[in-house]
């Protein structure tokens, strides 16, 4: 699953190419763009961490089940 500020599996919508948004039409909104980029980076990092932890959990469960069945 992916987690975003809009909820699980709800990634932020992006503007289609060529569409003028507040972030690219006004210099004063530069900090808004920076904040959005940082939030997207944090979401990506969080999602990759959750994915890796899920893989490790699945591997651990498999190993535990193997030990249980061998005894």
C-alpha angles and dihedrals in degrees: 000000000000122000123207136163087266093059137271113334090359106118119190114268117247127211117253116250113282095020113129113229131182089259096059100033101054128047090209089064092061091103088053090056092047091051091049092050092049091048091051090049091050091049091050092049092047093048093048090049092050090048093051092046090050090053091050091048092051090049091049092050090050091050092048091050090050091052092047093051094046093058 
